[in-house]
């Protein structure tokens, strides 16, 4: 799995967790589909009621995320 210090462009596969109405958080990011599927399976066992989604991010999504961060810089945590 990719740590937070590595470039996200190297890891396009993500697992998003729905945290409230309309909000999602990327909780895992990996380089390969197989790796993300194994991680998803483990998370399903640990959090059976969580709403999880596997997503392949594209350059367009990363640009959109960056523009959101520049528009709302105080929302970063």
Secondary structure, 3 states (H helix, E strand, C coil): CCCCCCCHHHCCEEEEEEEECCEEEEEEEECCHHHHHHHHHHHHHHCCCCCEEEEECCHHHHHHHHHHHHHCHHHCC
